[in-house]
Amino acid sequence: MASAQSTLRARPVRRPHLVSARLTGALVAGLAVALVAVCVVAVSVGSVTLPLGAVWRVIAAHVTGSSGTDPLHDQVVWDIRVPRVLVAALVGAGLSAAGVALQALVRNPLADPYVLGVSSGASLGAVLVAALGAPALGGLGVTGAAFVAALLSVLAVYALAQRGGRLLDSRLVLAGVAVGYLCQAATSYVQLQLAPSELQKLMFWLMGSIAGATWNDLRLPAAVIAACTAYLLLQARRLNALLAGDDAATALGTPVRTLRLALLAVASLLTATAVSVVGGIGFVGLMVPHAARFAVGADHRRVLPVATLLGAVFLVVVDLATRTVDRPNELPVGVFTTAIGVPFFLWLLRRRTGGTD
C-alpha cells in the first residue's frame, strides 16, 4: 500500500481541461448532433452534389417503406453513400477506442494501432487471405486472419518492449516500428505474387479506402465496435487505475495481468475489424484520444464516449475530403490521415522528450 501511495503521489499534476465533468454530457450530446450533421452533408456531397431535400426523401422512403423517389437518387443515396458514411463513422469510432485502450495499456500517449504495428499486422493477415485463400490459412476469413495477425503483432511488440518483466516506454515505439516494418515487408512480398489487376486494387485498399462499402460491410463492424466499446466503458475505472502504475492498480484491486491481456485482445479485434473493412488507416487512434483528453481530462469514463464520437466525426469528414478535393477522382483515406497524423506525432514526441508532457 505504501508503494501504491508513493506511486500516486509521484504522478504529475494534470493540466486543466477544457470541459468540466458537469458539462461532459453536453459535449457528448453536441458531438452526437455534429455526427448526424456531417453524415447528412457527406451523403449529399460527392462527385455529384444532391439537394438536401432529395437526400431526406430517399432516407424517409426507406425508413417508412414508402416509394415514389427518383431511382437515380435512390441508388446514389441509399446504395452507395449511406453505407459508406456509416462505415466511415464506425471505423473512426473503433480505431479511436482501440487507441484509448492501447494508450491505457502501456501508459504511453504515443501508442496507437498504427505506431505499435497492429494495423500493419492486421493488413498482412487480410492480404494473405486475398492472396492465398481462406483454406490455406485454416479456413480463416479476412477478419479472422486480420485479428490473429494483429494479436501476434501486438504481443511481439509487448514482449520486445519489456525488460525484467517491466514495460519500458523507451523501447515501445522502437519495437512497434520494427514489427510494423517487418509486417509491411511481408505484405510487399505477398503483393509481388499477385496479378497486376489484383495488385492495383490491393494497393488502393492498403492505403485505406471506404469506396465500395455496402450494407453487408456494416453488420460485423457495428457488432464488434459496440461490444468492445461497451466492455471498455465497463472497465473505465480499472483503466484509470492503470494510469497510476501496476503496483498502485494492484493495490486498488485491479487484476493487472488479466486486464492487460483483455485490452490486447480488444484493441486487436477493433483494429482487425477496421482493417478488414477499409484497409490501413493510420494515426486516427493516436490523434483522437489526445483530443478527447485535452477536452475532458484523463478519466476514461469521459474520454471513451468523447473519443468514439469524435473519431466517427473525424473520419466521416476525412472521407468526404477524399471524394471532393480532386473531383471526380478519389484519393485514399490513409493519405489524408497520415498527412495530418505525422506532424501531430512528431509534435507529441517533441513535447515528451522536452519534458513538457
C-alpha positions, 0 to 999 in steps of 0.5 A: 500500500505504501508503494501504491501511495508513493506511486500516486503521489509521484504522478504529475499534476494534470493540466486543466481541461477544457470541459468540466465533468458537469458539462461532459454530457453536453459535449457528448450530446453536441458531438452526437448532433455534429455526427448526424450533421456531417453524415447528412452533408457527406451523403449529399456531397460527392462527385455529384452534389444532391439537394438536401431535400432529395437526400431526406426523401430517399432516407424517409422512403426507406425508413417508412417503406414508402416509394415514389423517389427518383431511382437515380437518387435512390441508388446514389443515396441509399446504395452507395453513400449511406453505407459508406458514411456509416462505415466511415463513422464506425471505423473512426469510432473503433480505431479511436477506442482501440487507441484509448485502450492501447494508450491505457495499456502501456501508459504511453500517449504515443501508442496507437494501432498504427505506431505499435504495428497492429494495423500493419499486422492486421493488413498482412493477415487480410492480404494473405487471405486475398492472396492465398485463400481462406483454406490455406490459412485454416479456413480463416476469413479476412477478419479472422486472419486480420485479428490473429495477425494483429494479436501476434503483432501486438504481443511481439511488440509487448514482449520486445518492449519489456525488460525484467518483466517491466514495460519500458516506454523507451523501447515501445515505439522502437519495437512497434516500428520494427514489427510494423516494418517487418509486417509491411515487408511481408505484405510487399512480398505477398503483393509481388505474387499477385496479378497486376489487376489484383495488385492495383486494387490491393494497393488502393485498399492498403492505403485505406479506402471506404469506396465500395462499402455496402450494407453487408460491410456494416453488420460485423463492424457495428457488432464488434465496435459496440461490444468492445466499446461497451466492455471498455466503458465497463472497465473505465475505472480499472483503466484509470487505475492503470494510469497510476502504475501496476503496483498502485492498480494492484493495490486498488484491486485491479487484476493487472495481468488479466486486464492487460491481456483483455485490452490486447485482445480488444484493441486487436479485434477493433483494429482487425475489424477496421482493417478488414473493412477499409484497409490501413488507416493510420494515426486516427487512434493516436490523434483522437484520444489526445483530443478527447483528453485535452477536452475532458481530462484523463478519466476514461469514463469521459474520454471513451464516449468523447473519443468514439464520437469524435473519431466517427466525426473525424473520419466521416469528414476525412472521407468526404475530403477524399471524394471532393478535393480532386473531383471526380477522382478519389484519393485514399483515406490513409493519405489524408490521415497520415498527412495530418497524423505525422506532424501531430506525432512528431509534435507529441514526441517533441513535447515528451522528450522536452519534458513538457508532457 
